[in-house]
Amino acid sequence: MGSGHLFTAYKTAKSIWTILILTASTNPTQLSHCRNRQLTSNVNIPKNTPRKTTKPVPDRCPQRPFKLLAPSSPSILPSAQTNPNRPTSIQISKSPLLHPSRSQKKWSPKSPKDPRKPPQSPLFAGGPRRRSPSSSTPESLGFTRIKPVDAAQNPLPPSFSPSKMTLFLDLDETLVHSKTDPAPINYDFVVFPRIDGQIVPFYVLKRPGVDQFLKMAATKFEIVVFTAGLEEYASRVLDLLDPKGEVIAHRLYRDSCRQIGGKYVKDLSDLGRDLGRVAIVDDNPMSFSLQPENAVRVKPFVSDPEDEELKRVMEFLDVAVKFEDVRDAVKFFVGGVVGEPVG
């Protein structure tokens, strides 16, 4: 037999050995080195047979016998060997998850009782959730529906001195005058409220005699500042007018006003005070249009340094404490013409 026939026989034996190894489903990486070594040692190749030059492969084939428990099994798992002196064995796994060809139930969305149903996130399980009409209402979600109202329904807390009457004072153009940029020539202080996300400077000028007026009025009346201005602005101005909080008992802002015809109206009937013991001082007749018989109107203040309106209001307060009903004092003081300026 020539060298060509021997080389052909060598390749045929090599192919047969490869098919046997794959059929037995053994580890191809581990047995490839054993196959090469056994074929090399068993087959006598003539010296003059040409060979391919290859890199030497380290001998990684263990010198331990293999134990095939079931060569025809389609799934073989090598067991973990912790002891190097023990022979390597190959065990068969009979887990149904490793044998998709076996008869078993495949999971589908129509079988909710399948124990192998994959876990799903509570937020995205089953795709977007469809809420029933009853579960989408605010009440079913724990919210309380607030009915829209056009006036404040929360009355003032009880008066600290029930024997005193209540005096409602307007802020802008009654106690102070304020404007934004550009800065005026004369002003007493500046406040920087945040309105609609922007800081806006307000230059405030106090009406002549406002500090003395507030202190004297607080000795005879419960002082409540009722303004249609925004709380962000008005609260900063009142903090500077009454820094110790000893003069102004309560503060009411725009959210406590009614809107009538697009204008803010101050309704005194919903504030928890007897209208017979309530007076309001304001420069805008629309503000007290619901209770004009309780109002003392003053001239709007802008920048007049000789303004004396607050002195006249103080004269009215001296007269009002002598009446059981403030509305009678208003008629007496203004000479029967309700709603006219004091002066």
C-alpha positions in Angstrom: 0.0 0.0 0.0 1.5 3.3 -1.0 1.8 6.5 1.0 -1.2 8.0 -0.7 -3.5 5.2 0.4 -2.3 5.5 4.0 -3.0 9.2 4.1 -6.5 8.6 2.7 -7.1 5.9 5.4 -5.8 8.4 8.0 -8.3 11.0 7.0 -11.2 8.5 6.8 -10.4 7.3 10.4 -10.2 10.9 11.5 -13.7 11.6 10.1 -15.2 8.5 11.6 -13.8 9.3 15.0 -15.3 12.8 14.8 -18.8 11.5 13.9 -18.6 9.0 16.8 -17.6 11.8 19.2 -20.5 14.1 18.1 -23.0 11.2 18.3 -22.0 10.4 21.8 -22.6 14.1 22.7 -19.5 14.4 24.7 -17.5 17.5 25.3 -15.8 18.2 21.9 -13.2 20.5 23.5 -12.0 17.9 25.9 -12.1 14.9 23.5 -10.4 16.6 20.6 -7.0 16.4 22.2 -7.6 12.8 23.1 -8.7 12.0 19.6 -5.6 13.6 18.0 -3.3 11.7 20.5 -4.9 8.3 20.0 -5.0 8.6 16.2 -1.4 9.7 16.2 -0.3 6.9 18.4 -2.3 4.1 16.6 -1.7 4.9 13.0 1.7 4.3 11.5 2.4 7.0 9.0 5.4 6.5 6.7 8.3 8.8 7.3 8.2 10.2 3.8 4.5 11.2 4.1 4.2 15.0 3.9 2.7 16.6 7.0 1.3 20.0 7.6 3.3 22.2 9.9 1.2 23.2 12.9 1.8 24.6 16.3 2.2 22.1 19.1 -1.0 21.6 21.0 -0.6 21.1 24.8 -1.9 17.9 26.1 -5.0 18.8 28.0 -6.6 15.4 27.9 -7.0 14.1 31.4 -5.4 10.7 32.1 -8.6 9.5 33.6 -11.2 7.1 32.1 -14.5 8.5 30.9 -17.7 7.0 32.1 -20.7 7.5 29.8 -23.9 6.8 31.6 -26.1 7.0 28.5 -24.4 7.8 25.2 -27.7 8.1 23.3 -29.0 10.8 25.7 -29.5 14.2 24.0 -28.4 16.2 27.1 -25.3 15.5 29.1 -24.1 17.7 31.9 -20.5 17.3 33.3 -20.6 17.1 37.0 -18.4 19.5 39.0 -15.3 17.7 40.2 -13.7 19.1 43.3 -11.4 16.2 44.0 -8.8 15.7 41.2 -8.2 12.1 42.2 -11.8 11.1 41.4 -12.5 10.0 37.9 -14.5 12.4 35.7 -18.0 11.3 35.1 -20.7 12.6 32.8 -24.2 12.7 34.2 -27.5 12.9 32.4 -29.9 15.7 33.1 -33.5 14.8 32.9 -34.8 18.3 33.5 -37.7 19.1 31.1 -36.4 22.6 30.5 -33.3 21.1 28.8 -35.3 18.9 26.5 -37.5 21.1 24.3 -38.2 18.1 22.0 -40.0 16.2 24.7 -43.7 16.5 25.1 -44.5 19.4 27.4 -46.9 22.3 27.6 -45.6 25.5 26.1 -46.5 28.7 27.9 -49.0 30.9 26.3 -50.9 34.0 27.5 -54.1 31.9 27.4 -52.9 29.6 30.2 -52.8 31.9 33.3 -52.4 29.0 35.7 -49.1 27.9 34.2 -46.6 27.8 37.1 -43.8 28.7 34.7 -45.4 32.0 33.7 -42.6 34.6 33.7 -42.8 37.3 36.4 -43.9 40.7 35.1 -43.5 44.2 36.4 -46.6 45.5 38.2 -46.4 48.7 36.2 -46.2 47.2 32.7 -47.8 43.7 33.2 -50.0 42.8 30.4 -49.4 46.1 28.5 -51.2 49.3 29.3 -53.9 49.0 31.9 -57.5 49.8 31.0 -59.3 51.4 33.9 -63.0 51.1 34.3 -65.0 54.4 34.3 -65.7 54.0 38.0 -62.0 53.7 38.9 -60.9 56.8 37.0 -62.9 59.3 39.1 -61.1 61.5 41.7 -63.2 60.2 44.5 -62.3 56.6 43.9 -58.6 57.5 43.9 -58.9 59.2 47.3 -59.2 62.8 46.2 -61.8 65.2 47.4 -63.5 67.3 44.7 -63.5 71.0 45.6 -66.4 72.9 44.3 -65.5 76.2 42.6 -66.6 79.3 44.6 -66.4 82.9 43.8 -65.7 84.0 47.4 -63.8 82.9 50.5 -65.8 80.6 52.7 -63.4 80.6 55.6 -64.4 83.2 58.2 -61.9 84.9 60.4 -60.9 83.4 63.7 -62.7 84.8 66.8 -61.6 88.2 67.9 -59.0 88.4 70.7 -61.1 91.3 72.1 -64.8 90.7 71.6 -65.5 94.2 73.0 -63.7 95.8 70.1 -65.2 96.6 66.8 -63.5 95.4 63.6 -61.9 97.8 61.2 -61.0 96.6 57.7 -58.3 98.6 56.0 -57.3 98.6 52.3 -53.6 98.6 51.5 -52.7 100.2 48.1 -53.7 103.8 47.7 -55.1 103.8 51.3 -52.1 103.0 53.5 -49.3 103.0 50.9 -48.6 103.6 47.3 -46.2 101.3 45.4 -44.9 101.1 41.8 -42.4 99.0 39.9 -39.4 100.0 37.8 -38.3 102.7 37.1 -37.7 103.7 40.6 -39.5 106.8 41.8 -37.7 109.7 43.4 -39.3 109.3 46.8 -40.0 105.9 48.4 -39.6 104.4 51.9 -38.7 100.8 51.2 -38.5 98.2 48.5 -39.9 94.7 48.5 -39.0 91.9 46.0 -41.8 89.4 45.7 -41.7 86.5 43.2 -44.7 86.8 40.8 -45.2 84.3 38.0 -41.7 83.0 38.5 -40.0 86.4 38.3 -38.7 88.6 41.0 -40.4 92.1 40.7 -39.2 95.1 42.7 -41.9 97.3 44.3 -41.0 100.7 45.6 -43.3 101.6 48.4 -44.2 105.0 49.7 -46.1 105.2 53.0 -49.0 107.6 53.4 -48.2 110.4 55.8 -49.1 109.5 59.4 -49.7 105.8 58.6 -47.5 104.5 61.5 -49.3 106.6 64.1 -52.7 105.9 62.6 -52.2 102.1 62.9 -51.0 102.3 66.5 -53.9 104.5 67.6 -56.5 102.5 65.7 -55.3 99.2 67.2 -56.2 100.5 70.7 -59.9 100.8 69.8 -60.5 98.4 66.9 -59.5 95.0 65.8 -57.4 95.8 62.7 -57.8 93.6 59.6 -56.0 94.5 56.4 -58.2 93.4 53.5 -56.5 94.0 50.1 -57.1 92.8 46.6 -53.4 92.6 46.0 -51.4 89.3 45.7 -50.3 87.7 48.9 -46.7 87.5 47.6 -46.5 91.2 47.4 -48.9 92.4 50.2 -47.4 90.2 52.9 -44.0 91.7 52.5 -45.3 95.2 52.7 -47.3 94.4 55.9 -44.2 92.8 57.4 -42.5 96.2 57.2 -45.5 98.2 58.3 -46.0 96.0 61.4 -42.6 94.3 62.0 -43.6 93.0 65.5 -47.1 91.9 64.6 -48.6 93.9 67.4 -51.0 96.1 65.3 -52.5 94.1 62.5 -54.6 91.2 63.9 -55.4 89.5 60.5 -54.6 89.7 56.8 -56.8 89.0 53.9 -55.6 88.9 50.3 -57.0 88.7 46.8 -58.1 85.1 47.2 -60.6 86.3 49.9 -62.4 88.6 47.4 -65.4 88.0 45.2 -65.2 88.7 41.5 -68.2 90.6 40.1 -68.0 91.9 36.6 -64.3 91.2 36.4 -63.6 93.3 39.5 -62.7 92.3 43.0 -65.3 93.0 45.7 -64.7 92.6 49.4 -67.7 90.9 50.9 -67.8 91.5 54.7 -70.8 89.2 55.3 -68.8 85.9 55.1 -66.0 86.8 57.5 -67.6 85.8 60.8 -68.2 89.4 62.1 -71.4 91.2 63.0 -72.0 93.8 60.2 -73.2 96.2 62.9 -69.7 96.2 64.4 -67.7 96.4 61.2 -66.3 99.3 59.2 -64.2 99.4 56.1 -61.9 102.1 54.9 -61.1 102.0 51.2 -60.4 104.3 48.3 -62.2 102.2 45.7 -66.1 102.3 45.9 -66.3 99.0 44.0 -64.5 97.2 46.8 -67.3 97.9 49.3 -70.2 97.9 46.9 -71.9 95.0 48.7 -71.9 96.8 52.1 -71.7 100.6 51.3 -73.4 101.5 54.6 -70.3 100.2 56.4 -67.7 102.0 54.3 -65.7 105.2 54.8 -64.2 106.2 51.5 -60.9 108.0 51.4 -59.0 109.8 48.6 -56.5 107.7 46.7 -52.9 108.4 47.8 -50.1 108.6 45.3 -47.4 110.9 46.5 -48.8 114.0 48.2 -46.6 114.7 51.2 -49.4 117.0 52.6 -52.0 114.3 52.6 -54.2 114.3 55.8 -56.8 111.7 55.0 -55.7 109.4 57.8 -56.3 112.1 60.4 -59.9 112.4 59.3 -60.3 108.7 59.4 -59.1 108.8 63.0 -61.7 111.4 63.8 -64.3 109.0 62.5 -63.0 106.2 64.7 -63.4 108.4 67.8 -67.1 108.9 66.8 -67.8 105.3 65.8 -66.9 103.8 69.3 -69.8 105.9 70.7 -72.4 104.1 68.6 -73.9 100.6 69.0 -74.1 100.2 65.3 -71.2 101.3 63.1 -73.5 102.0 60.2 -75.2 104.7 62.2 -71.8 106.3 62.9 -71.0 106.3 59.1 -74.3 108.1 58.4 -73.7 110.6 61.1 -70.0 111.3 60.2 -70.5 111.7 56.5 -73.6 113.9 56.9 -76.0 111.3 55.5 -74.1 110.8 52.2 -72.8 107.3 52.4 -69.7 106.4 50.4 -68.4 110.0 49.9 -64.8 110.8 50.9 -64.4 111.8 54.5 -62.9 115.2 53.6 
